[in-house]
Amino acid sequence: MQGKRVLITGATNGIGKQAALELARMGAAVVIVGRDEVKTRKVSLDLKALSGNANIDLAVGDLSSFHEVRRIANEYRETCGRLDVLLNNAGAMFTRFQASADGYEMTFALNHFSYYLLTLLLLDLIKLTARDHGEARIINVSSGAHKSGALRQGLWLGDLRSEAGFRGTGGFASYSASKLANVLFTYELARRLAETDVTVNALHPGFVNTGFGHNTGGIMSAFVKGSQKLFGRSPRKGAETLVYLASAPEVYGVTGKYWMDKRQSRSSEISYGREQQSKLWEFSAKATGVG
């Protein structure tokens, strides 16, 4: 990874932070993205000390906001001349309806729209890096939750501005839909980039003992914390596939796949549907104004 540049969202905790550390140790220049400036700055300093790599920078912003995603993308383009690896990892689950700055349900706005918009805003830079340096990689962190039976009827795109629609599906259904969207987006983008040296892959990191789900509050938060403590894998183990897809020579040229434990895996049947992939892309393009 010497000489390569990596941008990682959701990198102040858990598997994103661990992946940043491992890639920095390999010599990559890493930019971490976090929402809280104080925390993000502290993590960047910690990563420098732990990795021995001073080439770690940060970007601060709320990725559930289209405006903030655009600002972060513009700042990156102005300060960095290449992007070898984009690792879309930021995510959360909100059990109560919250509208993003753009009016969309918060879980879906953060977990899907941030991936879609940030990737497309940086795509020309990623393509240039691939052209000049042989390859570039886009990695989307999804979840096994994308296979949830709650999605039998497909994506509920019409409900994303509706509190009533959210109540009819619930927080976990929204999270599952957003994780399915990560896979659908991966497959559609990989097909669109088939004639380039840019690869796009999605992954399930496993059930990891991190801060994920602790924002939900109440019984759900307590349940998530307890389950993670008892059954969750360590952030180091959870980050293995992220680091592998970002750095391993053996995945050169491999694109449009879903991974777990550094192996290709089968995603849900609905995720392979071209109609669903195209529908999501069109919806995302209309919502964000990009695409």
Phi and psi in degrees as GROMACS dihedral restraints (atoms count N, CA, C in turn):
[ dihedral_restraints ]
;  ai    aj    ak    al  type     phi  dphi    fc
    3     4     5     6     1   -58.0    20    10
    4     5     6     7     1   129.3    20    10
    6     7     8     9     1    84.8    20    10
    7     8     9    10     1    -7.0    20    10
    9    10    11    12     1   -92.4    20    10
   10    11    12    13     1   152.3    20    10
   12    13    14    15     1  -112.7    20    10
   13    14    15    16     1   134.5    20    10
   15    16    17    18     1  -128.2    20    10
   16    17    18    19     1   134.4    20    10
   18    19    20    21     1  -116.5    20    10
   19    20    21    22     1   124.5    20    10
   21    22    23    24     1  -125.6    20    10
   22    23    24    25     1   123.0    20    10
   24    25    26    27     1   -90.9    20    10
   25    26    27    28     1   155.7    20    10
   27    28    29    30     1    61.0    20    10
   28    29    30    31     1    43.8    20    10
   30    31    32    33     1  -106.2    20    10
   31    32    33    34     1    17.5    20    10
   33    34    35    36     1   -98.2    20    10
   34    35    36    37     1     1.5    20    10
   36    37    38    39     1  -158.8    20    10
   37    38    39    40     1   160.1    20    10
   39    40    41    42     1    59.2    20    10
   40    41    42    43     1  -139.7    20    10
   42    43    44    45     1   -69.9    20    10
   43    44    45    46     1   -29.5    20    10
   45    46    47    48     1   -65.6    20    10
   46    47    48    49     1   -43.8    20    10
   48    49    50    51     1   -64.7    20    10
   49    50    51    52     1   -42.8    20    10
   51    52    53    54     1   -64.4    20    10
   52    53    54    55     1   -42.0    20    10
   54    55    56    57     1   -63.0    20    10
   55    56    57    58     1   -40.8    20    10
   57    58    59    60     1   -59.9    20    10
   58    59    60    61     1   -42.5    20    10
   60    61    62    63     1   -63.6    20    10
   61    62    63    64     1   -47.5    20    10
   63    64    65    66     1   -64.9    20    10
   64    65    66    67     1   -42.2    20    10
   66    67    68    69     1   -70.5    20    10
   67    68    69    70     1   -34.6    20    10
   69    70    71    72     1   -65.0    20    10
   70    71    72    73     1   -39.0    20    10
   72    73    74    75     1   -63.6    20    10
   73    74    75    76     1   -27.8    20    10
   75    76    77    78     1   -79.9    20    10
   76    77    78    79     1    -7.1    20    10
   78    79    80    81     1   107.1    20    10
   79    80    81    82     1     0.9    20    10
   81    82    83    84     1   -71.8    20    10
   82    83    84    85     1   148.9    20    10
   84    85    86    87     1   -84.7    20    10
   85    86    87    88     1   118.8    20    10
   87    88    89    90     1  -115.9    20    10
   88    89    90    91     1   134.3    20    10
   90    91    92    93     1  -113.4    20    10
   91    92    93    94     1   122.1    20    10
   93    94    95    96     1  -101.0    20    10
   94    95    96    97     1   144.8    20    10
   96    97    98    99     1  -115.8    20    10
   97    98    99   100     1   128.8    20    10
   99   100   101   102     1  -142.0    20    10
  100   101   102   103     1   166.3    20    10
  102   103   104   105     1   -89.2    20    10
  103   104   105   106     1   -35.6    20    10
  105   106   107   108     1   -98.1    20    10
  106   107   108   109     1   121.0    20    10
  108   109   110   111     1   -64.6    20    10
  109   110   111   112     1   -43.6    20    10
  111   112   113   114     1   -62.3    20    10
  112   113   114   115     1   -47.2    20    10
  114   115   116   117     1   -65.1    20    10
  115   116   117   118     1   -43.6    20    10
  117   118   119   120     1   -63.9    20    10
  118   119   120   121     1   -40.8    20    10
  120   121   122   123     1   -65.0    20    10
  121   122   123   124     1   -41.7    20    10
  123   124   125   126     1   -63.0    20    10
  124   125   126   127     1   -43.6    20    10
  126   127   128   129     1   -62.7    20    10
  127   128   129   130     1   -39.3    20    10
  129   130   131   132     1   -62.1    20    10
  130   131   132   133     1   -39.8    20    10
  132   133   134   135     1   -67.5    20    10
  133   134   135   136     1   -40.8    20    10
  135   136   137   138     1   -62.0    20    10
  136   137   138   139     1   -42.2    20    10
  138   139   140   141     1   -65.1    20    10
  139   140   141   142     1   -38.4    20    10
  141   142   143   144     1   -61.5    20    10
  142   143   144   145     1   -44.2    20    10
  144   145   146   147     1   -67.7    20    10
  145   146   147   148     1   -42.7    20    10
  147   148   149   150     1   -73.8    20    10
  148   149   150   151     1   -33.1    20    10
  150   151   152   153     1   -91.9    20    10
  151   152   153   154     1   -21.7    20    10
  153   154   155   156     1    72.9    20    10
  154   155   156   157     1    16.3    20    10
  156   157   158   159     1  -115.0    20    10
  157   158   159   160     1   114.8    20    10
  159   160   161   162     1   -80.6    20    10
  160   161   162   163     1    -9.1    20    10
  162   163   164   165     1   -89.4    20    10
  163   164   165   166     1    60.6    20    10
  165   166   167   168     1  -126.2    20    10
  166   167   168   169     1   124.6    20    10
  168   169   170   171     1  -123.2    20    10
  169   170   171   172     1   178.0    20    10
  171   172   173   174     1  -141.4    20    10
  172   173   174   175     1   156.4    20    10
  174   175   176   177     1  -134.0    20    10
  175   176   177   178     1   140.0    20    10
  177   178   179   180     1  -120.3    20    10
  178   179   180   181     1   131.0    20    10
  180   181   182   183     1   175.6    20    10
  181   182   183   184     1   161.1    20    10
  183   184   185   186     1   -90.3    20    10
  184   185   186   187     1   106.4    20    10
  186   187   188   189     1   -73.3    20    10
  187   188   189   190     1    -5.8    20    10
  189   190   191   192     1   -78.4    20    10
  190   191   192   193     1    -8.6    20    10
  192   193   194   195     1  -102.7    20    10
  193   194   195   196     1   126.9    20    10
  195   196   197   198     1   -59.6    20    10
  196   197   198   199     1   -40.5    20    10
  198   199   200   201     1   -60.4    20    10
  199   200   201   202     1   -43.9    20    10
  201   202   203   204     1   -68.1    20    10
  202   203   204   205     1   -38.7    20    10
  204   205   206   207     1   -61.7    20    10
  205   206   207   208     1   -43.2    20    10
  207   208   209   210     1   -62.4    20    10
  208   209   210   211     1   -42.1    20    10
  210   211   212   213     1   -63.5    20    10
  211   212   213   214     1   -44.2    20    10
  213   214   215   216     1   -63.2    20    10
  214   215   216   217     1   -43.3    20    10
  216   217   218   219     1   -61.6    20    10
  217   218   219   220     1   -43.8    20    10
  219   220   221   222     1   -64.3    20    10
  220   221   222   223     1   -41.8    20    10
  222   223   224   225     1   -62.3    20    10
  223   224   225   226     1   -41.0    20    10
  225   226   227   228     1   -64.1    20    10
  226   227   228   229     1   -45.2    20    10
  228   229   230   231     1   -62.1    20    10
  229   230   231   232     1   -36.0    20    10
  231   232   233   234     1   -73.2    20    10
  232   233   234   235     1   -26.5    20    10
  234   235   236   237     1  -107.5    20    10
  235   236   237   238     1   -18.2    20    10
  237   238   239   240     1  -126.1    20    10
  238   239   240   241     1   133.0    20    10
  240   241   242   243     1   -89.5    20    10
  241   242   243   244     1    -3.5    20    10
  243   244   245   246     1  -155.3    20    10
  244   245   246   247     1   162.0    20    10
  246   247   248   249     1  -145.7    20    10
  247   248   249   250     1   103.0    20    10
  249   250   251   252     1   -82.6    20    10
  250   251   252   253     1   -35.4    20    10
  252   253   254   255     1  -138.7    20    10
  253   254   255   256     1   122.9    20    10
  255   256   257   258     1  -107.4    20    10
  256   257   258   259     1   118.5    20    10
  258   259   260   261     1  -113.7    20    10
  259   260   261   262     1    99.8    20    10
  261   262   263   264     1   -81.9    20    10
  262   263   264   265     1   108.5    20    10
  264   265   266   267     1  -129.3    20    10
  265   266   267   268     1   -20.5    20    10
  267   268   269   270     1   -58.3    20    10
  268   269   270   271     1   137.5    20    10
  270   271   272   273     1  -171.1    20    10
  271   272   273   274     1   160.2    20    10
  273   274   275   276     1  -161.6    20    10
  274   275   276   277     1   170.1    20    10
  276   277   278   279     1  -130.1    20    10
  277   278   279   280     1   123.9    20    10
  279   280   281   282     1  -107.6    20    10
  280   281   282   283     1   120.8    20    10
  282   283   284   285     1   -84.9    20    10
  283   284   285   286     1   -17.0    20    10
  285   286   287   288     1  -111.0    20    10
  286   287   288   289     1   147.6    20    10
  288   289   290   291     1   -64.2    20    10
  289   290   291   292     1   126.5    20    10
  291   292   293   294     1  -134.4    20    10
  292   293   294   295     1   138.4    20    10
  294   295   296   297     1   -95.5    20    10
  295   296   297   298     1   137.2    20    10
  297   298   299   300     1   -72.1    20    10
  298   299   300   301     1   175.1    20    10
  300   301   302   303     1   -58.1    20    10
  301   302   303   304     1   -23.5    20    10
  303   304   305   306     1  -100.5    20    10
  304   305   306   307     1     4.6    20    10
  306   307   308   309     1    91.7    20    10
  307   308   309   310     1     8.9    20    10
  309   310   311   312     1  -101.9    20    10
  310   311   312   313     1   154.2    20    10
  312   313   314   315     1   -54.3    20    10
  313   314   315   316     1   134.1    20    10
  315   316   317   318     1   -64.1    20    10
  316   317   318   319     1   -41.9    20    10
  318   319   320   321     1   -59.6    20    10
  319   320   321   322     1   -47.4    20    10
  321   322   323   324     1   -69.1    20    10
  322   323   324   325     1   -37.0    20    10
  324   325   326   327     1   -61.5    20    10
  325   326   327   328     1   -45.9    20    10
  327   328   329   330     1   -74.9    20    10
  328   329   330   331     1   -46.0    20    10
  330   331   332   333     1   -78.1    20    10
  331   332   333   334     1   -30.4    20    10
  333   334   335   336     1  -111.1    20    10
  334   335   336   337     1   -54.7    20    10
  336   337   338   339     1   -59.8    20    10
  337   338   339   340     1   -34.8    20    10
  339   340   341   342     1   -65.1    20    10
  340   341   342   343     1   -39.4    20    10
  342   343   344   345     1   -62.1    20    10
  343   344   345   346     1   -50.9    20    10
  345   346   347   348     1   -61.3    20    10
  346   347   348   349     1   -51.8    20    10
  348   349   350   351     1   -70.7    20    10
  349   350   351   352     1   -45.8    20    10
  351   352   353   354     1   -61.5    20    10
  352   353   354   355     1   -41.9    20    10
  354   355   356   357     1   -61.7    20    10
  355   356   357   358     1   -48.3    20    10
  357   358   359   360     1   -69.0    20    10
  358   359   360   361     1   -33.3    20    10
  360   361   362   363     1   -69.0    20    10
  361   362   363   364     1   -25.5    20    10
  363   364   365   366     1  -104.0    20    10
  364   365   366   367     1     2.8    20    10
  366   367   368   369     1   -65.4    20    10
  367   368   369   370     1   -37.0    20    10
  369   370   371   372     1   -65.5    20    10
  370   371   372   373     1   -36.8    20    10
  372   373   374   375     1   -67.0    20    10
  373   374   375   376     1   -39.3    20    10
  375   376   377   378     1   -64.0    20    10
  376   377   378   379     1   -42.6    20    10
  378   379   380   381     1   -63.4    20    10
  379   380   381   382     1   -41.8    20    10
  381   382   383   384     1   -63.1    20    10
  382   383   384   385     1   -40.6    20    10
  384   385   386   387     1   -61.6    20    10
  385   386   387   388     1   -44.2    20    10
  387   388   389   390     1   -62.4    20    10
  388   389   390   391     1   -41.7    20    10
  390   391   392   393     1   -63.7    20    10
  391   392   393   394     1   -42.2    20    10
  393   394   395   396     1   -85.5    20    10
  394   395   396   397     1   -23.4    20    10
  396   397   398   399     1  -125.4    20    10
  397   398   399   400     1     7.9    20    10
  399   400   401   402     1   101.5    20    10
  400   401   402   403     1   -31.9    20    10
  402   403   404   405     1  -170.5    20    10
  403   404   405   406     1   164.1    20    10
  405   406   407   408     1  -149.5    20    10
  406   407   408   409     1   154.7    20    10
  408   409   410   411     1  -130.6    20    10
  409   410   411   412     1   137.8    20    10
  411   412   413   414     1  -115.9    20    10
  412   413   414   415     1   129.0    20    10
  414   415   416   417     1  -127.1    20    10
  415   416   417   418     1   125.1    20    10
  417   418   419   420     1  -113.3    20    10
  418   419   420   421     1   118.5    20    10
  420   421   422   423     1   -81.7    20    10
  421   422   423   424     1   112.9    20    10
  423   424   425   426     1  -105.0    20    10
  424   425   426   427     1  -145.6    20    10
  426   427   428   429     1  -165.4    20    10
  427   428   429   430     1   153.6    20    10
  429   430   431   432     1   -62.4    20    10
  430   431   432   433     1   -16.2    20    10
  432   433   434   435     1   -63.3    20    10
  433   434   435   436     1   -16.0    20    10
  435   436   437   438     1   -64.3    20    10
  436   437   438   439     1   -17.6    20    10
  438   439   440   441     1   -86.2    20    10
  439   440   441   442     1     3.8    20    10
  441   442   443   444     1   -53.2    20    10
  442   443   444   445     1   137.3    20    10
  444   445   446   447     1   -63.6    20    10
  445   446   447   448     1   -16.4    20    10
  447   448   449   450     1   -64.6    20    10
  448   449   450   451     1   -12.1    20    10
  450   451   452   453     1  -101.9    20    10
  451   452   453   454     1    19.1    20    10
  453   454   455   456     1   -57.7    20    10
  454   455   456   457     1   -31.1    20    10
  456   457   458   459     1   -86.6    20    10
  457   458   459   460     1     4.4    20    10
  459   460   461   462     1    89.6    20    10
  460   461   462   463     1  -173.4    20    10
  462   463   464   465     1   -70.5    20    10
  463   464   465   466     1   136.0    20    10
  465   466   467   468     1   -96.3    20    10
  466   467   468   469     1    57.8    20    10
  468   469   470   471     1   -60.4    20    10
  469   470   471   472     1   -30.9    20    10
  471   472   473   474     1   -69.2    20    10
  472   473   474   475     1   -14.5    20    10
  474   475   476   477     1   -97.5    20    10
  475   476   477   478     1     2.7    20    10
  477   478   479   480     1   -73.3    20    10
  478   479   480   481     1    -9.2    20    10
  480   481   482   483     1  -112.0    20    10
  481   482   483   484     1     9.0    20    10
  483   484   485   486     1  -116.1    20    10
  484   485   486   487     1   121.1    20    10
  486   487   488   489     1   -67.0    20    10
  487   488   489   490     1   -35.9    20    10
  489   490   491   492     1   -63.8    20    10
  490   491   492   493     1   -41.6    20    10
  492   493   494   495     1   -63.9    20    10
  493   494   495   496     1   -37.6    20    10
  495   496   497   498     1   -64.8    20    10
  496   497   498   499     1   -43.9    20    10
  498   499   500   501     1   -61.1    20    10
  499   500   501   502     1   -30.8    20    10
  501   502   503   504     1   -75.4    20    10
  502   503   504   505     1   -15.0    20    10
  504   505   506   507     1  -119.1    20    10
  505   506   507   508     1   -35.7    20    10
  507   508   509   510     1    91.9    20    10
  508   509   510   511     1   165.0    20    10
  510   511   512   513     1   -64.0    20    10
  511   512   513   514     1   -41.9    20    10
  513   514   515   516     1   -69.4    20    10
  514   515   516   517     1   -34.0    20    10
  516   517   518   519     1   -64.2    20    10
  517   518   519   520     1   -37.9    20    10
  519   520   521   522     1   -65.2    20    10
  520   521   522   523     1   -43.0    20    10
  522   523   524   525     1   -62.6    20    10
  523   524   525   526     1   -45.5    20    10
  525   526   527   528     1   -61.4    20    10
  526   527   528   529     1   -41.3    20    10
  528   529   530   531     1   -62.9    20    10
  529   530   531   532     1   -40.3    20    10
  531   532   533   534     1   -66.9    20    10
  532   533   534   535     1   -35.4    20    10
  534   535   536   537     1   -74.4    20    10
  535   536   537   538     1   -33.4    20    10
  537   538   539   540     1   -64.3    20    10
  538   539   540   541     1   -40.0    20    10
  540   541   542   543     1   -59.7    20    10
  541   542   543   544     1   -37.6    20    10
  543   544   545   546     1   -58.2    20    10
  544   545   546   547     1   -41.4    20    10
  546   547   548   549     1   -73.5    20    10
  547   548   549   550     1   -45.2    20    10
  549   550   551   552     1   -57.8    20    10
  550   551   552   553     1   -44.1    20    10
  552   553   554   555     1   -62.8    20    10
  553   554   555   556     1   -41.4    20    10
  555   556   557   558     1   -59.4    20    10
  556   557   558   559     1   -47.6    20    10
  558   559   560   561     1   -67.4    20    10
  559   560   561   562     1   -41.4    20    10
  561   562   563   564     1   -66.0    20    10
  562   563   564   565     1   -44.6    20    10
  564   565   566   567     1   -66.8    20    10
  565   566   567   568     1   -39.8    20    10
  567   568   569   570     1   -59.8    20    10
  568   569   570   571     1   -39.9    20    10
  570   571   572   573     1   -66.7    20    10
  571   572   573   574     1   -39.8    20    10
  573   574   575   576     1   -69.3    20    10
  574   575   576   577     1   -23.5    20    10
  576   577   578   579     1  -103.9    20    10
  577   578   579   580     1    17.0    20    10
  579   580   581   582     1   -59.8    20    10
  580   581   582   583     1   -29.1    20    10
  582   583   584   585     1   -94.0    20    10
  583   584   585   586     1    13.1    20    10
  585   586   587   588     1  -115.9    20    10
  586   587   588   589     1   178.4    20    10
  588   589   590   591     1   -99.6    20    10
  589   590   591   592     1    26.7    20    10
  591   592   593   594     1  -102.9    20    10
  592   593   594   595     1   126.8    20    10
  594   595   596   597     1  -105.8    20    10
  595   596   597   598     1   152.0    20    10
  597   598   599   600     1  -135.6    20    10
  598   599   600   601     1   123.6    20    10
  600   601   602   603     1  -138.1    20    10
  601   602   603   604     1   153.7    20    10
  603   604   605   606     1  -117.3    20    10
  604   605   606   607     1   160.6    20    10
  606   607   608   609     1  -151.0    20    10
  607   608   609   610     1   158.7    20    10
  609   610   611   612     1  -110.8    20    10
  610   611   612   613     1   117.0    20    10
  612   613   614   615     1   -79.6    20    10
  613   614   615   616     1    -5.5    20    10
  615   616   617   618     1    91.0    20    10
  616   617   618   619     1   176.0    20    10
  618   619   620   621     1   -84.9    20    10
  619   620   621   622     1   110.0    20    10
  621   622   623   624     1  -112.6    20    10
  622   623   624   625     1   142.5    20    10
  624   625   626   627     1   -81.9    20    10
  625   626   627   628     1    86.8    20    10
  627   628   629   630     1  -131.9    20    10
  628   629   630   631     1  -165.9    20    10
  630   631   632   633     1   -84.4    20    10
  631   632   633   634     1     3.3    20    10
  633   634   635   636     1   -62.6    20    10
  634   635   636   637     1   134.7    20    10
  636   637   638   639     1    84.7    20    10
  637   638   639   640     1    -5.8    20    10
  639   640   641   642     1   -76.1    20    10
  640   641   642   643     1   -12.8    20    10
  642   643   644   645     1   -80.7    20    10
  643   644   645   646     1    -8.0    20    10
  645   646   647   648     1   -74.4    20    10
  646   647   648   649     1   -29.8    20    10
  648   649   650   651     1    78.2    20    10
  649   650   651   652     1   165.3    20    10
  651   652   653   654     1    63.8    20    10
  652   653   654   655     1  -150.6    20    10
  654   655   656   657     1   -62.6    20    10
  655   656   657   658     1   -39.8    20    10
  657   658   659   660     1   -60.5    20    10
  658   659   660   661     1   -45.7    20    10
  660   661   662   663     1   -61.6    20    10
  661   662   663   664     1   -44.2    20    10
  663   664   665   666     1   -63.3    20    10
  664   665   666   667     1   -40.1    20    10
  666   667   668   669     1   -64.1    20    10
  667   668   669   670     1   -45.0    20    10
  669   670   671   672     1   -62.5    20    10
  670   671   672   673     1   -45.9    20    10
  672   673   674   675     1   -60.0    20    10
  673   674   675   676     1   -46.3    20    10
  675   676   677   678     1   -63.5    20    10
  676   677   678   679     1   -42.9    20    10
  678   679   680   681     1   -64.7    20    10
  679   680   681   682     1   -41.3    20    10
  681   682   683   684     1   -62.8    20    10
  682   683   684   685     1   -41.8    20    10
  684   685   686   687     1   -64.2    20    10
  685   686   687   688     1   -39.5    20    10
  687   688   689   690     1   -80.4    20    10
  688   689   690   691     1   -41.7    20    10
  690   691   692   693     1  -120.1    20    10
  691   692   693   694     1   -11.1    20    10
  693   694   695   696     1   -73.8    20    10
  694   695   696   697     1   145.5    20    10
  696   697   698   699     1   -81.4    20    10
  697   698   699   700     1   162.3    20    10
  699   700   701   702     1   -70.9    20    10
  700   701   702   703     1   156.1    20    10
  702   703   704   705     1   -56.3    20    10
  703   704   705   706     1   -34.7    20    10
  705   706   707   708     1   -62.7    20    10
  706   707   708   709     1   -44.4    20    10
  708   709   710   711     1   -67.0    20    10
  709   710   711   712     1   -41.6    20    10
  711   712   713   714     1   -64.6    20    10
  712   713   714   715     1   -29.0    20    10
  714   715   716   717     1   -85.0    20    10
  715   716   717   718     1    -8.2    20    10
  717   718   719   720     1   -55.5    20    10
  718   719   720   721     1   -45.1    20    10
  720   721   722   723     1   -71.4    20    10
  721   722   723   724     1   -34.5    20    10
  723   724   725   726     1   -59.1    20    10
  724   725   726   727     1   -50.1    20    10
  726   727   728   729     1   -64.9    20    10
  727   728   729   730     1   -39.8    20    10
  729   730   731   732     1   -60.7    20    10
  730   731   732   733     1   -49.1    20    10
  732   733   734   735     1   -68.1    20    10
  733   734   735   736     1   -27.2    20    10
  735   736   737   738     1   -78.7    20    10
  736   737   738   739     1   -26.6    20    10
  738   739   740   741     1  -128.5    20    10
  739   740   741   742     1   -23.0    20    10
  741   742   743   744     1   -70.3    20    10
  742   743   744   745     1   128.5    20    10
  744   745   746   747     1   -61.3    20    10
  745   746   747   748     1   -31.0    20    10
  747   748   749   750     1   -70.6    20    10
  748   749   750   751     1   -12.6    20    10
  750   751   752   753     1  -100.0    20    10
  751   752   753   754     1    11.3    20    10
  753   754   755   756     1   -56.9    20    10
  754   755   756   757     1   127.1    20    10
  756   757   758   759     1    82.1    20    10
  757   758   759   760     1    -6.2    20    10
  759   760   761   762     1   -84.9    20    10
  760   761   762   763     1   125.1    20    10
  762   763   764   765     1  -144.0    20    10
  763   764   765   766     1   158.0    20    10
  765   766   767   768     1    68.7    20    10
  766   767   768   769     1    36.1    20    10
  768   769   770   771     1  -122.6    20    10
  769   770   771   772     1   161.8    20    10
  771   772   773   774     1  -115.4    20    10
  772   773   774   775     1   132.9    20    10
  774   775   776   777     1  -126.5    20    10
  775   776   777   778     1   150.9    20    10
  777   778   779   780     1  -150.4    20    10
  778   779   780   781     1   136.2    20    10
  780   781   782   783     1    52.1    20    10
  781   782   783   784     1    43.6    20    10
  783   784   785   786     1    63.4    20    10
  784   785   786   787     1    23.1    20    10
  786   787   788   789     1  -131.7    20    10
  787   788   789   790     1   146.6    20    10
  789   790   791   792     1   -66.3    20    10
  790   791   792   793     1   140.0    20    10
  792   793   794   795     1  -133.8    20    10
  793   794   795   796     1   168.5    20    10
  795   796   797   798     1   -94.2    20    10
  796   797   798   799     1   123.5    20    10
  798   799   800   801     1   -85.6    20    10
  799   800   801   802     1  -179.8    20    10
  801   802   803   804     1   -63.9    20    10
  802   803   804   805     1   154.5    20    10
  804   805   806   807     1   -60.0    20    10
  805   806   807   808     1   -40.6    20    10
  807   808   809   810     1   -64.3    20    10
  808   809   810   811     1   -26.3    20    10
  810   811   812   813     1   -68.2    20    10
  811   812   813   814     1   -20.5    20    10
  813   814   815   816     1   -88.6    20    10
  814   815   816   817     1    -1.5    20    10
  816   817   818   819     1   -74.4    20    10
  817   818   819   820     1   117.0    20    10
  819   820   821   822     1   -60.0    20    10
  820   821   822   823     1   -36.1    20    10
  822   823   824   825     1   -64.6    20    10
  823   824   825   826     1   -43.6    20    10
  825   826   827   828     1   -64.8    20    10
  826   827   828   829     1   -39.9    20    10
  828   829   830   831     1   -62.7    20    10
  829   830   831   832     1   -47.1    20    10
  831   832   833   834     1   -66.5    20    10
  832   833   834   835     1   -39.4    20    10
  834   835   836   837     1   -61.8    20    10
  835   836   837   838     1   -44.2    20    10
  837   838   839   840     1   -64.8    20    10
  838   839   840   841     1   -42.6    20    10
  840   841   842   843     1   -60.8    20    10
  841   842   843   844     1   -46.8    20    10
  843   844   845   846     1   -63.1    20    10
  844   845   846   847     1   -41.2    20    10
  846   847   848   849     1   -64.2    20    10
  847   848   849   850     1   -43.4    20    10
  849   850   851   852     1   -66.3    20    10
  850   851   852   853     1   -40.1    20    10
  852   853   854   855     1   -63.9    20    10
  853   854   855   856     1   -41.5    20    10
  855   856   857   858     1   -67.4    20    10
  856   857   858   859     1   -41.2    20    10
  858   859   860   861     1   -67.3    20    10
  859   860   861   862     1   -41.7    20    10
  861   862   863   864     1   -94.6    20    10
  862   863   864   865     1   -18.4    20    10
  864   865   866   867     1    78.9    20    10
  865   866   867   868     1    13.6    20    10
  867   868   869   870     1  -131.6    20    10
  868   869   870   871     1   135.9    20    10
